[in-house]
């Protein structure tokens, strides 16, 4: 569609097809046009081959009225004009933070779970014993052969061969298209019990409750996508070096300054990989003679980095502040092992939001302990930055804590910003040291220009942009400033927390919703409503869930390993397919297998309704409703959603 005439013609044809398939003539068709829609995009609303107009995935079931204008593709970012379905993620002042208490299931659930594992282990070893003697060719990779030792360990691979393989169709499912509100699955089947997977050549569009896309910025169209397209034209797709050896672009400098301003710190350092951010920075912070105090449920990247550092490490019970204080008293009074000399430094590492539990770090109490015992605090905000707080600044914003009182803030751009990589933020002296001592700056490839642009554009959308009064260097800025409704603010009067236009690339196209921050606020409030609604709705249905009501990660406990596969398959084969993530040992304790819902601002209330109905049906079939307390029917939960979300506490 190279001309306006051809574009309008395509819209007219789409309108006719929508009406032919049941669209209401009195309403506008369920079309959502964006500035980035092109004729080559296979997933835009104008490519309607084999599209079901009634499934609510590609098009809304209720078409928008003529007064409602949406600038997003419904399949990527759902249309929701009802302002009642909004909420602000914020901890209530004066109320001590407490997580939802974890409930234990009935004993028969635990007993049958242990019996299931015992049966799998016993039968698996029996099959291995017989198979190695009568079908040795199938076990050659586990046995010494032709003078070579076995490359794979028989014992270490037992779990993956005898348990994971049986449910492997629930993992690593290939997909295509934009991982937004919906996702397209590439259908497959296995003729040999999941040992090999064969694609069928067909596709299935499903509701996506599995991707990290908290603020819905993973879109194929819109202001961020337009900015990324411009960056590729100017910079290409790679930086071509490490940060210290010719790989530092002006975009890196601008992104780091913007991250520091977004978080409210002096300086920031970005890395091209989230896992590597922790694993390469922690060894640069601590070493021999230092002590790391770590929450027992900290991420693997933190554990890996601590091991590399050579520092001593002590763990405390998850989010137990009394256990933490007792441990602090012990390690401070006893000092280093054998010599009992004082520690060179003590570093406490916690996560802002724990991705497997949905719990938040009790940061207010931690900061009080920091003042009392004089240790350093490292907060991993991989899952909380962008997703929590009234301004999306993470767990410090959620609790109303000054970010500069936290020594080191770490986070990733993967979950909330639709990008990749991570950052470290703190004082300038610390960041300058990490630029030299952190291995990522020396050895890792620099973050690529398209990813940097996505970070800058999405972060600016959340912050809002302050336009300078002087003559702009960007034509797009000149156009926007010519509007009478656009306020012009001097650089010296920059609103705290906004992004000055001078800090952004001059060539980056800006939309009005980015400038006034309305786009970011809209996403934050939609996400807050969705997370609170699903969390509380599942509890009212009788499920055992973990975590905080405001967490975008919602773990629903399944317990029995056999139920993981059944739950995943039943969700995926519904009339409206739903893609979920099931998690088990070793990522979780042995008896707490779970399904983990990852919510997004791209989801609509109708999407959460669909998830609740599906969980209600499957929960009855699999005997998953084991929580104590008052229960509501699913339709009552759906009808009283706004009331349920706005309750200060769950009764």
N, C-alpha and C positions, 0 to 999 in steps of 0.2 A: 504494500500500500504506500506507494511513493508520493501520492498526491492526496489532497483533502477530499477530492471527489471520489476517488477509489475507496478511501477510508469510510466515508459516509455511506457509500454503496454497500460495503461489507457489513456495516452496522445495520443497514436496512434489511439486508438478507438475513442477518442473525435474528433480527426482530421478527421477521416473517416465520423463520423456523421455530422460534420460541413459542409464537402464537399457535403454530400448527401442532406443536407438541403439548399443548395444554395451557399456554400462557393466557393471562387474563387481558382481554383487549382494553379494559378500562385502566390498566396499570402499565407502567413502563416495563419492558422486558428485563429479566434478571441479568443484565449485562453490566460489566464493570470495566470501563476503559481506562487505560493508563497511558501516560506519555511515552512509555517504553514498549508498547505493544507493536509487534512487527509481524509481517506475513510469514516469516520463517519460524516463528515460535510455535512449537507443537502443542504447548500446554496453555495457550491463551484461550479466552472465551470464544474467539472467532473460529477456532478449529474445533468443530462440534461433531466430528465423525464418531459414531458409536458412543455418544454421550447420553447418559440417563438423566433426563430433566427432572426426575422426581426423587432422586436419592438424597438431595440436599448437600451433595459434596461439590459438584462442579458449579451448581447454581442454587441459590436459596429456594427453599420450598415456597416461601411467600415472597413474591417479587416486590422490589422497592416501589414506593409511590413516586409520582412525578416530582414531589418536593424533596425527595431524598437523593443525594448525589454522593456516590462512592468513587474513590479514586484507586481502589485496589481490586485485584482479581479475587473473586470469592474463594476459589480453590486454594489460594495462597494466604489470604488474610480475610477472614470472614466478615461479612457485612452485619453490623450491629449498631443501630441508631438509638436504641433505648438507653437513655442516660441513667435509668435506675440500675442498670447492670454495670455499675462502676463502684470502685472502692479505693481507699487510700491505705497503703501498707505502712503502718506505723505502730510502734509499741506505745501503749497508754502511759502517760507520765504518772509517776507516783505509785505505779503498780509493780511489785517485784516480778521479774521474769520467771516463768516456770513452764517447762515443756508439758505437753499432754502426757500423763502417766502411761507407761507401757503396760498393757494388759497381757496376762498369760492365758493361753487357751486351756480348755479342759484337758485333764490328764490323758484321756483316750486319744486325743489328737496327737499329743507328744509321743504316746506309746506306739501308735500306728506309724508315725513318722520314723521312729527308730527301727521298728520292725521292717519297714520298707528298705531302709539303708542296709540292714543286716542281710535281707534276702538278696539284694543286688550284689553285695560284696561276696556272699557265700557262693551264689550261682556264678558270679563272674570268675572267681578263682577256680571253681570246678571246671568251667569251660576252658579256661587257660590251661589247666593241668591236662585235660584230655586233648585239646587242640594242638598243643606243642608236641604231642607224641603221635598223633594220627593225621594232623594237617599242618605239618611243620612249615610248609611253603607260605602259609598265611601269617606265620609268626617270625619270618626271617629277619624282619627289622628289629625284633626284640631279642634275638639270639646271636651268639658269636657265629661268624660265618667266614670261611676261607681265610682264617688267621686274623680277621678284624673283630674287635670288640663291638658289641651292639651300640649303635649310635643313640638309640632311644632307650630310656630306662623302662624296664618292665613295670616296676612298682610305681614310678612317677606318672606313667601314662595310663595306669589302670582306671582312674576316675574318668578320664576323657573317653576311653574306649568302652567302658561298661555302663556309664551313666549319661554323659553328655551326648554321645553318639546316638542314643535312643531318642533324644529330643532335639537333635541338631537342626531340624527343620524350623525351629523357633529362633535360631540365631543366624546372623550373617545373611539375612534375606536380601538379595540384590534389589535395588530400587533405581528409579530414574526420575528425572524432572526435579522441580523445586521442592525441597523438604519443608513445606510450609504447613498450613492448616491441614492439608491433605497430602498424600504421597502416593506415587504410582509404584506398585509392586510388580516385579517381573516374575510371573508365575513359574513354578518348577515342581518337579516330582522326583521321587527316588525309587528305582526298581530294586534296590539292594539294602533296604533298611538304613537309609541316610549315609551310606558310605560314599555314594556319588549323587550329585544333583543334576538333573537334566532339565533345561528350560523348555517350556511348552510353546513359547512364542507369543503367548497372550499376556495381557496386562490387567491389573486390577487397581482401581483407585480406591484408597482407603482413608479413613479419618486417622490422622497422625497424632498419637499421644506418646510418641517414643523419641522424637528428636529434641536436641538441645536448641530451642528457638524461643526463649522465654518472651522476648519482646517482639517477635514476629518479623525481625529484620531480614530473615532469609527469604527474600523475595526476588523474583526474576524481573520485576518491573517496579518503577517508582523512583523517587529522588536519589536514594542510595545507589540503585543499579545504574542510573544515569551518570552519577559521579564516577562510578567504577569504570564505566565504558569510556568516559573522557580520559581517565588516568591511563588506560591501556593504550589509547591513541598517542599519549604524550610520553609514556615511560616504558611501554612494553609490559612483559609479564614477569620479569625477574630483576633482582638487584645486582646479581653477578658477583657477589663477594660477601665476606663477613663484615661486621660492623667496624672493626678496627683495620680492615684492609680493603678499602675502596668500595664498600657496600653500604655506606651511609648516604642516603638521599636526603634532599630537603624535606621529603615527606616524613622520614623518620624523626627529624628534629621537630617538625610541626606536630606530629602525633604524640611524641613524648611530652611536649609542652601542654598539649590539650588534655592528655590523661592526668597530668599533675593538677591542672586547673579543675578538671572534672571532679577529682577526688579531694581537692583542698590541701595538697601537700606541696612541698618546695620543688620537688623534681621527680622524675619517673624514668624508668628504663624499660624498653619493650624487647621481647624475645619472640622468635618465630614459632615456638612450640610451648604449649602450656605445661606439659609434663617436664620439659627441660628447664622451664623457669625455676621450678622448685629444686630439681635435682642438680642444677649447676650453680644456683645462687647460694643455697644453704652451706655448701662447703666453703664458700668465700666469706661467710659470716662467722662461722664457728670452726674450731679445730681442737687439737689436743689440749687438755686442760680446761675445756669449756663443758658446760652441761646443757643439754637440750631436754626440756620437759615437754612431752608430747601426749596429746589426747590419744587414748587407745584406738580410736576409730579414724585417725588421720589417714589421708590418702596415701597410696603407694608411692607417689612421687616425693612426698615429704619423707617417708621412711627411707627411700633410696638415697635422697640427698643427705640425710643424717648419717647413714652408713658410710657414705663417701667422705664425710667430713672428718671422721676419726674422733669426734666428740663423744663424751659419755651421754647416755640417754636413759631417762626414766619416764615411765608412762603412768598416767592416772586414769581412773575410771571415767568413762565418757560423761562429760559435762557435770561431774560431781565436784562442786566447789569446795566442799569440806575435805574431800580426799586430796584435792589440789593443795589446799592450805596446809594440811598435815604433811604432805610430801615436801612442800617448800620449807617448812620448819626443819624437817629432817635433813635435807640436803645442804641447807645453809649452815646448820649447826655442825654437821659432820664433815663438810668439805670434801676434798678429793679423796678417792680410795687410797688406802695405805698411808699416804703422806699427811692427809687431813689438812692440807693447805687450802686456802680459800679458792673457789672457782675463779678462773679468769673472767668469765661472764656466764650468766644464766639466761637462756633464751626459751621462752614459752611459745610453742607453736600450736595454734588451734585453727579450725576452719570456721568461717562465718556461717556457712550452711553445709551440713553434712549430707552428701548426695545420696547415700544409701538409707539414711534414717529420717531425713527431712527435719532434723532438729537444728536450732540456732545456737551458736556459742553464747554463753551467758556473759556477754561482754561487759555489762555494768559492774558485775562482781569482780571480774578479772581486772578491770582497771583500778578498782579499789585495792585489790591485792597487790597490784603493781606499785602503787604509791607506798604501800606498807612494807613490801619486801624488796623493792628496788631491782626488778628483773626486766628484761626486754621482752616485748610482745611482737610476735609475727602472726598476722591474721591472713589466712588463705581465703580469698573471696571469689574463688572460681565460680561458684554457683550463686553467690549472693549479690555481687555487683551488677547493677542494672535491673535486678529482679526484686530488690527489697528497698524500702524507704520511700517517703513521699516524693523524693527527687531522683530515686534510682541510684543513689550513691552507695548502696550496700548496707551492711550490718551496722556500720557507724551511723549512717543516716537513719536507719530503722530505730535505733535506740537513742538518737539525739546526742551522740558522743562526738567530741571534736576529733576529726581524723588525724590531726597532728599529734594527739596524745598517744596514738598507736605508732610504735617505732617503725614497723615495716608492714605495708599493705601489699599483698600479692593478689593477682586476679588473672582471669583469662578473658579473651575476646570471643571465645567459642560459644558460650551459652546465651548471652543476652544481646550480642552485637552482630550476629550473623557473619562472623569472620573467623580468624584463627590466631593462635599465638597467645602470649601472656605479657604481664607487666609486673614490675616491682616499683613501688612508690614510697617515698620517705623523705628524709632530710637530704639536702644536696651533698653533704659530706659522705653519707652512706652510699648514695647513688654513684657518686664519682669513684668511690672505691670499687663498687661492684662492676663498673664498666671495664675496669682493668683486670680484676681478679676473677670475675665470673667467666666460666668457660664458654658460655654461649656467645659472648662478644668476640671471642678469639677464634672459635672453631665452627660456630653454627652459621649457616647461610642466613643472610638478612631477610627480614620479612618482605614479601613481594609488594610492589606498588598497588596492585588491585586490592589486596587485603588491607594495606595501610589506608587506602582511600575509603574502604568500607568502614573501617574503625572510625576514621575522622568524621565521615558523613553521619553514621548512626549516633555517635556520641554528640555531635553538634545538634542533631534532631532532638535529643533528650534535653540538652542544656538550653537551647535557644541561642540566637545569634544577635549580638549587638552591632548595629551598623554605624560606622564612623560618619562624621559630618563632612569630612573632606572628600575631594573628588575621588571616586572609586576607580580602581584599575580593572575591575571586572565588568563586562557589559551586562551580565545578569544582575549584578548588584545595582548598576545604574538604573536598570529597568525597574527593579523592585523599589528603589528609593524614590522613584518618580511618583509612586502612588501616594495619594494624600493620606491614606489610612496607615501608612508605615511610619512609625515614629523614628526620628533621627536622634541618636544619642552620641554625645561626645565621648571619645576614647577615655577621657579622664573621669567620666561618670558611668563607667561600665557597671552594669548590674552584677552583683556578686553571684557567681555560679554560671553566668552565661559565657558563651564563646565569642570573643571579639572577632569581627570579620577579618581583621588583619592577621589573626592566627591561623586562618584557613587558606588553602590554596586559592589563588586569585582566579584560577580557571574553573573552579568547581561550581557547577550550577546549583543554585539555591532556590528552594520553593518557599512560599509564604508560611506554610505549616512548619517548616524547619526553623525559620527566622523567629517566629513568635513562640516556639517551643510547644505548640499545641499538639503536634504529632507525637512527640515523646510522652507528654502528659497523658494523652489518650491511650497510648500503649500501656503505660504504667498502671493506670486505673483499671483497665480491662483485665490485665494479668492479675491484679490484686483481687478482683471480684471472682475470677475463674478459680484461683487457687483456694480461696476461702470457701467457695461454694462446693467444690468437689471434696475437699477435706471433710467438711462438716456433713455433707450429704452421705458420704460413705459411712461415717460413724453413726448417723441416724438410721442407716439401713441395717446396722448391726455388725459391720466388718471391724476387724482389728487393724488399725492403721497406726503408723508412727509419725512423730514429727509435729511441727508447729502449724497452726492454721494458715499462716501466711506463706508457707513454703511452696514454691512451684513444683517441688518434687514430692510426690505422694506415694509412699510405700504401703501396699495392701498385702497383709500377710497371708500366704498360702500354706506354709509349713511343709506339707507332704511334697516330696520331689515329683511324684507322679502327677500332681495337680498342676504343676507349672505348664507342662506341654498341653494338657487338656484345656486349661484356661486360655492360653495363647491361641490355640487352634480354633476354639469356639468363638473367640472375639474376631478372629480373622475371617471366619466363614459366615458371619452374620449377613443379613440383608444389606445392612450398612456396615461394611468391613471396618474393623478397628485394629490398628497396629499398636501393640504394647511391647514393653521390655520385661522379660522375666529374669530374675537374678537368684542365684543359689550359691552354695559353698563352692569355692573358697572366698568369694566376694562378700559373703554374709556368714554368720554362724551356721552350723550344720542344720539345725532344726528351724531356722527362720527364713526359708525360701519365700520369695515375695514377687509380686508384680510391681513395677515402678512406673507410675504415670508421670510424664513430663508435660506440664501445661504451658500454654503460650497465650499471649494476648491476641493471637490470630484466631483462637477458638471463640466461638459464639456461645451464648447460653444454651442454644439448641444442641450444640455439640456436647456440652457437659450433660445435658438431659439424656442424650443418647448413650453416653458412657454409663450414667447411673442406671438406666434401664437395663443395659447389657449386664452390668455387674450384679444387679438384683436377680436377674434370671439365672445367670451362671452360678452365683453364690448359693442359691437354693439347691441347685443340682449337685454342687461339689461340697456342700456342707461347710461353707466358709464363714457363715455369720455366727461368730462365737463371742462377740463382745457383749459386755454387760451394759445395762442402761436402757433408757426409753428408746423405742424404735418407732419410726414413722413409715407409712407406705410410700413407695417411690413417687406416686403421683402427688401426694401431699408435699413431699420435699420439693418437687418441681414447681408446684403452685406457690409455695411459701419461700422460694429461693432468696428473694431480697430480704425478707425478715430474718431468715437463717443466717445470712451473711452479716447483717448488721448487729446481731446479738453481740454484746461485749464479751461474753463467755458462753461456752456450750453448757447447757444445764445438765 
